[in-house]
């Protein structure tokens, strides 16, 4: 489970870096308006980040339900 979380975090950070690169690069001034798919790279990278985050959250929930991970923290005192 630890390796899955590490890989998911690396995928999330990687997609953020890709989105940053596309944001900083921007569109070429000489580029024609007919190249609309080129402009969607940053939005696609951010959509992948959201997807990876949701996938990680669902994996943690399923792992908890299956008993593969146990919650830790402060015990309740009454």
Beta strands, then each sheet from edge to edge (+ up, - down):
end
